[in-house]
Amino acid sequence: MVKPSLDVSVLIAAPAGRILKAFFDADALSAWWGVAHSVTAPRTLGPYVIEWPPTDFKDEVLGRLGGVFRGTVMEFQPATGFFVADAFWLPPDGEPIGPMALEVSVKQDGIDVTRVRVTQNGFEESDRWRRYYEVIGFGWERALASLKNLLEK
């Protein structure tokens, strides 16, 4: 059986450095990802902690969405991206899901265009893990569209 994971990408007409900054700047995170609070440091062993407000609705498997995503930045390269290890999602209700790895890579794809690729993996066989990947796939697609909109203004 195939282990679920996440692999989404988008083309954004902005330089790599500006895109990566949007993953660490509190105001930018709030604008494109709906983040309520964040503690992030773009450096080796820096924290990557993002908090969203709990949703008003409940998913039938996961409960309310939102909560906290936390991990440790293991690698940060200003021109190519970053890698977060030992990541967990702490939902507003229920047990944490993790550990996972999150990687964001950026690569020039044309004169003024950068490809942003987000991958996430880590899995234990359960309905909660499977549902988590179903939900975050849609979430990341919306978030990256919002990031594109923000940076291309």
MARDOKE-622461 format. One record per atom (N, C-alpha, C): atom name; residue number from 1; x, y, z. Coordinates in Angstrom, 1 decimal, decimal comma. Atoms other than C-alpha are relative to their C-alpha. Layout:
BEGIN
- atom; n; u; v; w
- CA; NUM; X; Y; Z .
...
END
This chain:
BEGIN
- atom; n; u; v; w
- N; 1; 0,8; -1,2; 0,0 .
- CA; 1; 0,0; 0,0; 0,0 .
- C; 1; 0,9; 1,2; 0,0 .
- N; 2; -0,8; -1,2; 0,1 .
- CA; 2; 1,3; 3,4; -0,9 .
- C; 2; -0,2; 0,9; 1,2 .
- N; 3; 0,1; -0,9; -1,2 .
- CA; 3; 2,1; 5,7; 2,0 .
- C; 3; -0,3; 1,4; -0,5 .
- N; 4; 0,3; -1,3; 0,4 .
- CA; 4; 0,4; 9,1; 1,7 .
- C; 4; 1,1; 1,0; 0,3 .
- N; 5; -1,0; -1,1; -0,2 .
- CA; 5; 2,6; 12,2; 1,3 .
- C; 5; -0,6; 1,2; -0,7 .
- N; 6; 0,4; -1,2; 0,6 .
- CA; 6; 2,3; 15,7; 0,0 .
- C; 6; 1,1; 0,5; -1,0 .
- N; 7; -1,0; -0,5; 0,9 .
- CA; 7; 4,0; 17,1; -3,1 .
- C; 7; -0,8; 1,0; -0,9 .
- N; 8; 0,7; -1,0; 0,8 .
- CA; 8; 2,6; 20,4; -4,5 .
- C; 8; 0,9; 1,1; -0,4 .
- N; 9; -0,9; -1,0; 0,5 .
- CA; 9; 4,1; 23,2; -6,5 .
- C; 9; -0,8; 1,1; -0,7 .
- N; 10; 0,6; -1,1; 0,7 .
- CA; 10; 3,3; 26,6; -8,0 .
- C; 10; 1,1; 0,9; -0,6 .
- N; 11; -0,9; -1,0; 0,6 .
- CA; 11; 5,0; 29,1; -10,3 .
- C; 11; -0,4; 1,4; 0,5 .
- N; 12; 0,3; -1,3; -0,5 .
- CA; 12; 5,3; 32,6; -8,8 .
- C; 12; 1,0; 1,0; -0,6 .
- N; 13; -0,8; -1,0; 0,6 .
- CA; 13; 6,6; 35,7; -10,5 .
- C; 13; 0,6; 0,9; 1,1 .
- N; 14; -0,7; -0,7; -1,1 .
- CA; 14; 8,9; 36,7; -7,6 .
- C; 14; 1,3; -0,7; 0,2 .
- N; 15; -1,3; 0,7; -0,2 .
- CA; 15; 12,5; 36,1; -6,7 .
- C; 15; 0,0; -0,9; 1,2 .
- N; 16; 0,0; 1,1; -1,0 .
- CA; 16; 13,4; 33,1; -4,5 .
- C; 16; 0,1; 0,6; 1,4 .
- N; 17; -0,2; -0,5; -1,3 .
- CA; 17; 14,6; 35,2; -1,6 .
- C; 17; -1,3; 0,6; 0,6 .
- N; 18; 1,3; -0,6; -0,4 .
- CA; 18; 11,3; 37,1; -1,4 .
- C; 18; -1,0; -1,1; 0,4 .
- N; 19; 1,0; 1,1; -0,3 .
- CA; 19; 9,3; 33,9; -1,5 .
- C; 19; 0,4; -0,7; 1,3 .
- N; 20; -0,4; 0,7; -1,2 .
- CA; 20; 11,4; 32,2; 1,2 .
- C; 20; -0,3; 0,9; 1,3 .
- N; 21; 0,2; -0,9; -1,1 .
- CA; 21; 11,1; 35,3; 3,4 .
- C; 21; -1,5; -0,1; 0,5 .
- N; 22; 1,4; 0,1; -0,3 .
- CA; 22; 7,3; 34,9; 3,2 .
- C; 22; -0,4; -1,2; 0,9 .
- N; 23; 0,2; 1,2; -0,9 .
- CA; 23; 7,6; 31,5; 5,0 .
- C; 23; 0,5; 0,2; 1,4 .
- N; 24; -0,6; -0,3; -1,4 .
- CA; 24; 9,4; 33,1; 8,0 .
- C; 24; -0,5; 1,3; 0,6 .
- N; 25; 0,5; -1,3; -0,5 .
- CA; 25; 7,9; 36,7; 8,3 .
- C; 25; -1,4; -0,1; 0,5 .
- N; 26; 1,3; 0,1; -0,7 .
- CA; 26; 5,0; 36,9; 10,8 .
- C; 26; -1,1; 0,7; -0,8 .
- N; 27; 1,0; -0,7; 0,7 .
- CA; 27; 3,1; 39,5; 8,8 .
- C; 27; -0,4; -0,7; -1,3 .
- N; 28; 0,2; 0,7; 1,3 .
- CA; 28; 3,5; 37,6; 5,5 .
- C; 28; -0,8; -1,3; 0,3 .
- N; 29; 0,7; 1,2; -0,3 .
- CA; 29; 2,5; 34,3; 7,1 .
- C; 29; -1,5; 0,2; 0,4 .
- N; 30; 1,4; -0,3; -0,3 .
- CA; 30; -0,6; 35,9; 8,5 .
- C; 30; -0,8; 0,3; -1,3 .
- N; 31; 0,7; -0,4; 1,2 .
- CA; 31; -1,5; 37,4; 5,1 .
- C; 31; -0,3; -1,1; -1,0 .
- N; 32; 0,3; 1,0; 1,0 .
- CA; 32; -1,1; 34,3; 2,9 .
- C; 32; -0,4; -1,3; 0,6 .
- N; 33; 0,3; 1,3; -0,6 .
- CA; 33; -1,5; 31,4; 5,3 .
- C; 33; -1,0; 0,0; 1,1 .
- N; 34; 1,0; -0,2; -1,0 .
- CA; 34; -4,0; 32,8; 7,8 .
- C; 34; 0,6; -0,4; 1,4 .
- N; 35; -0,6; 0,3; -1,3 .
- CA; 35; -1,5; 32,3; 10,7 .
- C; 35; -0,3; 1,0; 1,0 .
- N; 36; 0,3; -0,9; -1,1 .
- CA; 36; -2,4; 33,7; 14,1 .
- C; 36; 1,2; 0,4; 0,7 .
- N; 37; -1,3; -0,2; -0,7 .
- CA; 37; 1,0; 33,4; 15,7 .
- C; 37; 1,1; -0,8; -0,6 .
- N; 38; -1,1; 0,8; 0,5 .
- CA; 38; 4,4; 32,2; 14,6 .
- C; 38; 1,3; 0,4; 0,7 .
- N; 39; -1,4; -0,1; -0,4 .
- CA; 39; 7,9; 31,7; 15,9 .
- C; 39; 0,9; -0,8; -0,9 .
- N; 40; -0,8; 0,6; 1,0 .
- CA; 40; 10,3; 31,0; 13,1 .
- C; 40; 1,3; 0,6; -0,1 .
- N; 41; -1,4; -0,5; 0,2 .
- CA; 41; 14,0; 31,3; 12,5 .
- C; 41; 0,6; -0,7; -1,2 .
- N; 42; -0,6; 0,6; 1,1 .
- CA; 42; 15,6; 30,7; 9,1 .
- C; 42; 1,4; -0,3; 0,1 .
- N; 43; -1,4; 0,4; -0,3 .
- CA; 43; 18,7; 29,0; 10,4 .
- C; 43; 0,0; -1,4; 0,5 .
- N; 44; -0,1; 1,3; -0,6 .
- CA; 44; 19,9; 25,6; 11,4 .
- C; 44; -0,4; -0,1; 1,4 .
- N; 45; 0,5; 0,2; -1,3 .
- CA; 45; 18,2; 24,4; 14,5 .
- C; 45; -1,0; 1,1; 0,5 .
- N; 46; 1,0; -1,0; -0,3 .
- CA; 46; 15,8; 27,3; 14,4 .
- C; 46; -1,4; -0,6; 0,2 .
- N; 47; 1,3; 0,5; -0,2 .
- CA; 47; 12,2; 26,8; 15,5 .
- C; 47; -0,9; 0,3; -1,2 .
- N; 48; 1,0; -0,3; 1,1 .
- CA; 48; 9,4; 26,6; 12,9 .
- C; 48; -1,4; -0,4; 0,7 .
- N; 49; 1,2; 0,2; -0,7 .
- CA; 49; 6,2; 27,0; 14,9 .
- C; 49; -1,1; 1,0; -0,5 .
- N; 50; 1,0; -0,8; 0,7 .
- CA; 50; 3,0; 28,2; 13,2 .
- C; 50; -1,3; -0,4; 0,8 .
- N; 51; 1,3; 0,3; -0,7 .
- CA; 51; -0,4; 28,5; 15,0 .
- C; 51; -1,2; 0,7; -0,8 .
- N; 52; 1,2; -0,5; 0,6 .
- CA; 52; -3,8; 28,9; 13,3 .
- C; 52; -1,1; 0,0; 1,0 .
- N; 53; 1,2; 0,1; -0,9 .
- CA; 53; -7,1; 29,7; 15,0 .
- C; 53; -0,8; -1,3; -0,3 .
- N; 54; 0,8; 1,2; 0,2 .
- CA; 54; -9,3; 26,6; 15,5 .
- C; 54; -1,2; 0,4; -1,0 .
- N; 55; 1,1; -0,3; 0,9 .
- CA; 55; -12,0; 26,3; 12,8 .
- C; 55; -1,3; -0,2; 0,8 .
- N; 56; 1,3; 0,1; -0,6 .
- CA; 56; -15,7; 26,6; 13,6 .
- C; 56; -0,6; -1,4; -0,3 .
- N; 57; 0,6; 1,3; 0,4 .
- CA; 57; -16,4; 23,3; 11,9 .
- C; 57; 1,0; -1,1; 0,4 .
- N; 58; -0,8; 1,2; -0,4 .
- CA; 58; -15,2; 19,8; 12,7 .
- C; 58; 0,1; -1,0; -1,2 .
- N; 59; -0,2; 1,0; 0,9 .
- CA; 59; -13,7; 17,3; 10,3 .
- C; 59; -0,5; -1,3; 0,7 .
- N; 60; 0,5; 1,3; -0,6 .
- CA; 60; -15,3; 13,8; 10,8 .
- C; 60; 1,0; -0,9; 0,7 .
- N; 61; -1,0; 0,9; -0,5 .
- CA; 61; -12,0; 12,2; 11,5 .
- C; 61; 1,0; 0,8; 0,9 .
- N; 62; -1,1; -0,8; -0,7 .
- CA; 62; -9,6; 15,0; 12,7 .
- C; 62; -0,6; 0,9; 1,1 .
- N; 63; 0,5; -1,0; -0,9 .
- CA; 63; -12,0; 17,2; 14,7 .
- C; 63; 0,2; 1,4; -0,6 .
- N; 64; -0,2; -1,4; 0,5 .
- CA; 64; -11,5; 21,0; 14,4 .
- C; 64; 1,4; 0,1; -0,6 .
- N; 65; -1,3; -0,3; 0,6 .
- CA; 65; -8,7; 22,1; 12,1 .
- C; 65; 0,6; 1,3; 0,6 .
- N; 66; -0,7; -1,1; -0,6 .
- CA; 66; -6,2; 24,9; 12,9 .
- C; 66; 1,0; -0,7; 1,0 .
- N; 67; -1,0; 0,6; -0,9 .
- CA; 67; -3,9; 24,3; 15,9 .
- C; 67; 1,4; 0,5; -0,3 .
- N; 68; -1,4; -0,4; 0,1 .
- CA; 68; -0,2; 24,3; 15,9 .
- C; 68; 0,8; -1,0; -0,9 .
- N; 69; -1,0; 0,9; 0,7 .
- CA; 69; 2,4; 22,9; 13,4 .
- C; 69; 1,4; 0,5; 0,5 .
- N; 70; -1,4; -0,4; -0,6 .
- CA; 70; 5,9; 22,8; 15,0 .
- C; 70; 1,0; -1,0; -0,5 .
- N; 71; -1,1; 0,8; 0,4 .
- CA; 71; 9,2; 21,5; 13,9 .
- C; 71; 1,3; 0,8; 0,2 .
- N; 72; -1,3; -0,6; -0,2 .
- CA; 72; 12,9; 22,3; 13,8 .
- C; 72; 0,6; 0,2; -1,4 .
- N; 73; -0,6; -0,2; 1,3 .
- CA; 73; 14,6; 23,9; 10,8 .
- C; 73; 1,4; -0,7; 0,0 .
- N; 74; -1,3; 0,8; 0,0 .
- CA; 74; 17,5; 21,5; 10,0 .
- C; 74; 0,9; 0,6; -1,1 .
- N; 75; -0,8; -0,6; 1,1 .
- CA; 75; 18,7; 23,3; 6,8 .
- C; 75; -0,7; 1,2; -0,5 .
- N; 76; 0,6; -1,2; 0,6 .
- CA; 76; 18,1; 26,8; 5,4 .
- C; 76; 1,1; 0,5; -1,0 .
- N; 77; -0,8; -0,6; 1,1 .
- CA; 77; 19,6; 27,9; 2,0 .
- C; 77; -0,7; 1,1; -0,6 .
- N; 78; 0,7; -1,2; 0,5 .
- CA; 78; 18,6; 31,4; 1,0 .
- C; 78; -0,4; -0,1; -1,5 .
- N; 79; 0,3; 0,1; 1,4 .
- CA; 79; 18,7; 30,5; -2,7 .
- C; 79; -0,8; -1,2; -0,4 .
- N; 80; 0,6; 1,3; 0,5 .
- CA; 80; 17,2; 27,0; -2,7 .
- C; 80; -1,1; -0,5; 0,9 .
- N; 81; 1,1; 0,4; -0,8 .
- CA; 81; 14,9; 26,5; 0,3 .
- C; 81; 0,4; -0,4; 1,4 .
- N; 82; -0,3; 0,4; -1,3 .
- CA; 82; 14,6; 24,9; 3,7 .
- C; 82; -0,7; -1,3; 0,3 .
- N; 83; 0,4; 1,4; -0,4 .
- CA; 83; 14,0; 21,6; 5,5 .
- C; 83; -0,4; 0,0; 1,5 .
- N; 84; 0,4; 0,0; -1,4 .
- CA; 84; 12,0; 21,2; 8,7 .
- C; 84; -0,2; -1,5; 0,4 .
- N; 85; 0,2; 1,4; -0,4 .
- CA; 85; 12,3; 17,9; 10,6 .
- C; 85; -0,7; -0,1; 1,4 .
- N; 86; 0,6; 0,2; -1,3 .
- CA; 86; 10,7; 16,4; 13,7 .
- C; 86; -1,3; 0,9; 0,1 .
- N; 87; 1,2; -0,8; 0,1 .
- CA; 87; 7,5; 18,2; 12,7 .
- C; 87; -1,3; -0,8; 0,5 .
- N; 88; 1,3; 0,5; -0,5 .
- CA; 88; 4,1; 17,6; 14,4 .
- C; 88; -1,1; 1,0; -0,2 .
- N; 89; 1,2; -0,8; 0,0 .
- CA; 89; 0,6; 18,9; 13,9 .
- C; 89; -0,7; -0,3; 1,3 .
- N; 90; 0,7; 0,1; -1,3 .
- CA; 90; -1,1; 19,6; 17,3 .
- C; 90; -1,4; 0,6; -0,3 .
- N; 91; 1,3; -0,6; 0,3 .
- CA; 91; -4,8; 19,9; 16,4 .
- C; 91; -0,6; 0,5; 1,3 .
- N; 92; 0,6; -0,5; -1,2 .
- CA; 92; -7,1; 21,8; 18,7 .
- C; 92; -0,7; -1,1; 0,8 .
- N; 93; 0,6; 1,2; -0,7 .
- CA; 93; -8,8; 18,5; 19,6 .
- C; 93; 0,7; -1,2; -0,4 .
- N; 94; -0,6; 1,3; 0,4 .
- CA; 94; -7,2; 15,1; 19,7 .
- C; 94; 1,5; 0,0; 0,1 .
- N; 95; -1,4; 0,3; -0,2 .
- CA; 95; -3,7; 13,7; 19,7 .
- C; 95; 0,8; 0,6; -1,2 .
- N; 96; -0,9; -0,5; 1,1 .
- CA; 96; -0,7; 15,2; 17,7 .
- C; 96; 0,2; -1,1; -1,1 .
- N; 97; -0,3; 0,8; 1,1 .
- CA; 97; 0,1; 13,8; 14,3 .
- C; 97; 1,5; 0,3; -0,4 .
- N; 98; -1,4; -0,1; 0,3 .
- CA; 98; 3,8; 13,2; 13,6 .
- C; 98; 0,8; -1,2; 0,4 .
- N; 99; -0,8; -1,1; 0,6 .
- CA; 99; 6,7; 13,1; 13,3 .
- C; 99; -0,1; 0,0; -1,5 .
- N; 100; 0,0; -0,3; 1,4 .
- CA; 100; 6,9; 14,5; 9,8 .
- C; 100; 1,2; 0,8; -0,4 .
- N; 101; -1,1; -0,9; 0,6 .
- CA; 101; 9,4; 16,3; 7,5 .
- C; 101; -0,7; 0,9; -1,0 .
- N; 102; 0,5; -1,0; 1,0 .
- CA; 102; 8,5; 19,4; 5,5 .
- C; 102; 1,2; 0,6; -0,7 .
- N; 103; -1,0; -0,6; 0,8 .
- CA; 103; 10,6; 20,7; 2,7 .
- C; 103; -0,6; 1,0; -1,0 .
- N; 104; 0,4; -1,0; 0,9 .
- CA; 104; 10,2; 23,9; 0,7 .
- C; 104; 1,2; 0,3; -0,9 .
- N; 105; -1,1; -0,3; 0,9 .
- CA; 105; 12,3; 24,3; -2,4 .
- C; 105; -0,4; 1,1; -1,0 .
- N; 106; 0,2; -1,0; 1,0 .
- CA; 106; 12,6; 27,2; -4,8 .
- C; 106; 1,0; -0,1; -1,1 .
- N; 107; -0,9; 0,2; 1,2 .
- CA; 107; 14,1; 27,1; -8,3 .
- C; 107; -0,5; 1,0; -1,1 .
- N; 108; 0,3; -0,9; 1,2 .
- CA; 108; 14,3; 29,7; -11,1 .
- C; 108; -0,6; -0,8; -1,1 .
- N; 109; 0,7; 0,7; 1,1 .
- CA; 109; 11,9; 28,6; -13,9 .
- C; 109; -0,4; 1,0; -1,0 .
- N; 110; 0,3; -1,1; 0,9 .
- CA; 110; 12,2; 31,3; -16,5 .
- C; 110; 0,7; 1,2; 0,5 .
- N; 111; -0,7; -1,2; -0,3 .
- CA; 111; 13,4; 34,8; -16,5 .
- C; 111; -0,4; 0,6; 1,4 .
- N; 112; 0,4; -0,6; -1,2 .
- CA; 112; 11,3; 36,2; -13,7 .
- C; 112; -1,0; -0,9; 0,8 .
- N; 113; 1,0; 0,9; -0,6 .
- CA; 113; 9,5; 33,1; -12,4 .
- C; 113; 0,8; -1,0; 0,8 .
- N; 114; -0,6; 1,0; -0,9 .
- CA; 114; 10,3; 30,8; -9,5 .
- C; 114; -1,0; -1,1; 0,3 .
- N; 115; 0,9; 1,2; -0,4 .
- CA; 115; 8,9; 27,3; -8,9 .
- C; 115; 0,2; -0,2; 1,4 .
- N; 116; 0,0; 0,3; -1,4 .
- CA; 116; 8,0; 26,7; -5,3 .
- C; 116; -0,6; -1,4; 0,1 .
- N; 117; 0,4; 1,4; -0,2 .
- CA; 117; 7,7; 23,1; -4,3 .
- C; 117; 0,0; -0,3; 1,5 .
- N; 118; 0,1; 0,4; -1,4 .
- CA; 118; 6,4; 21,9; -1,0 .
- C; 118; -0,3; -1,5; 0,1 .
- N; 119; 0,2; 1,4; -0,2 .
- CA; 119; 6,8; 18,3; 0,1 .
- C; 119; -0,1; -0,3; 1,5 .
- N; 120; 0,2; 0,4; -1,4 .
- CA; 120; 5,7; 16,7; 3,3 .
- C; 120; -0,1; -1,5; 0,1 .
- N; 121; 0,2; 1,4; -0,2 .
- CA; 121; 6,1; 13,1; 4,5 .
- C; 121; 0,2; -0,4; 1,4 .
- N; 122; 0,1; 0,6; -1,3 .
- CA; 122; 5,9; 10,9; 7,5 .
- C; 122; -1,4; -0,6; 0,1 .
- N; 123; 1,3; 0,7; 0,1 .
- CA; 123; 3,2; 8,3; 8,0 .
- C; 123; 0,0; -1,2; 1,0 .
- N; 124; 0,3; 1,2; -0,8 .
- CA; 124; 1,8; 5,7; 10,4 .
- C; 124; -1,4; -0,4; -0,5 .
- N; 125; 1,2; 0,5; 0,6 .
- CA; 125; -1,0; 3,5; 9,1 .
- C; 125; -1,2; 0,3; 1,0 .
- N; 126; 1,2; -0,3; -0,8 .
- CA; 126; -4,3; 5,0; 10,5 .
- C; 126; -0,9; 0,9; -0,8 .
- N; 127; 0,9; -0,9; 0,7 .
- CA; 127; -7,4; 6,7; 9,4 .
- C; 127; 0,3; 1,5; 0,2 .
- N; 128; -0,4; -1,4; -0,2 .
- CA; 128; -6,2; 9,9; 11,0 .
- C; 128; 1,1; 0,5; -0,9 .
- N; 129; -1,1; -0,4; 0,8 .
- CA; 129; -3,0; 10,0; 9,1 .
- C; 129; -0,5; 0,1; -1,5 .
- N; 130; 0,5; 0,0; 1,3 .
- CA; 130; -4,7; 9,2; 5,8 .
- C; 130; -0,9; 1,3; -0,2 .
- N; 131; 0,8; -1,2; 0,1 .
- CA; 131; -7,3; 11,9; 6,4 .
- C; 131; 0,8; 1,3; 0,1 .
- N; 132; -0,9; -1,2; -0,1 .
- CA; 132; -4,6; 14,4; 7,4 .
- C; 132; 0,6; 0,4; -1,4 .
- N; 133; -0,6; -0,3; 1,3 .
- CA; 133; -2,9; 14,1; 4,0 .
- C; 133; -1,1; 0,4; -1,0 .
- N; 134; 1,1; -0,4; 0,9 .
- CA; 134; -6,3; 14,4; 2,2 .
- C; 134; -0,3; 1,5; 0,3 .
- N; 135; 0,3; -1,4; -0,4 .
- CA; 135; -7,0; 17,7; 4,1 .
- C; 135; 1,1; 0,9; -0,3 .
- N; 136; -1,1; -1,0; 0,2 .
- CA; 136; -3,5; 19,3; 3,9 .
- C; 136; 0,3; 0,2; -1,5 .
- N; 137; -0,2; -0,2; 1,5 .
- CA; 137; -3,3; 18,7; 0,1 .
- C; 137; -0,8; 1,2; -0,5 .
- N; 138; 0,9; -1,1; 0,4 .
- CA; 138; -6,3; 21,0; -0,4 .
- C; 138; 0,5; 1,3; 0,7 .
- N; 139; -0,5; -1,2; -0,8 .
- CA; 139; -4,9; 23,4; 2,3 .
- C; 139; 1,2; 0,6; -0,6 .
- N; 140; -1,2; -0,5; 0,6 .
- CA; 140; -1,5; 23,7; 0,7 .
- C; 140; -0,3; 0,6; -1,4 .
- N; 141; 0,3; -0,6; 1,3 .
- CA; 141; -3,0; 24,3; -2,8 .
- C; 141; -0,6; 1,4; 0,2 .
- N; 142; 0,6; -1,3; -0,3 .
- CA; 142; -5,1; 27,1; -1,4 .
- C; 142; 1,1; 1,0; 0,5 .
- N; 143; -1,0; -0,9; -0,6 .
- CA; 143; -2,2; 28,5; 0,6 .
- C; 143; 1,0; 0,5; -1,0 .
- N; 144; -0,9; -0,4; 1,0 .
- CA; 144; 0,2; 28,5; -2,3 .
- C; 144; -0,6; 1,0; -1,0 .
- N; 145; 0,7; -0,9; 0,9 .
- CA; 145; -2,4; 30,2; -4,5 .
- C; 145; 0,0; 1,4; 0,7 .
- N; 146; 0,0; -1,3; -0,7 .
- CA; 146; -2,7; 32,9; -1,8 .
- C; 146; 1,4; 0,6; 0,1 .
- N; 147; -1,4; -0,5; 0,1 .
- CA; 147; 1,1; 33,2; -1,6 .
- C; 147; 0,3; 0,7; -1,3 .
- N; 148; -0,2; -0,5; 1,3 .
- CA; 148; 1,3; 33,7; -5,3 .
- C; 148; -0,7; 1,3; -0,2 .
- N; 149; 0,8; -1,2; 0,1 .
- CA; 149; -1,5; 36,3; -5,2 .
- C; 149; 0,7; 1,2; 0,8 .
- N; 150; -0,6; -1,0; -0,9 .
- CA; 150; 0,3; 38,2; -2,3 .
- C; 150; 1,3; 0,5; -0,7 .
- N; 151; -1,4; -0,4; 0,5 .
- CA; 151; 3,8; 38,2; -4,0 .
- C; 151; -0,1; 0,6; -1,4 .
- N; 152; 0,1; -0,5; 1,4 .
- CA; 152; 2,6; 39,0; -7,5 .
- C; 152; -0,8; 1,4; -0,1 .
- N; 153; 0,7; -1,3; 0,0 .
- CA; 153; 0,7; 42,2; -6,4 .
- C; 153; 0,9; 1,1; -0,5 .
END
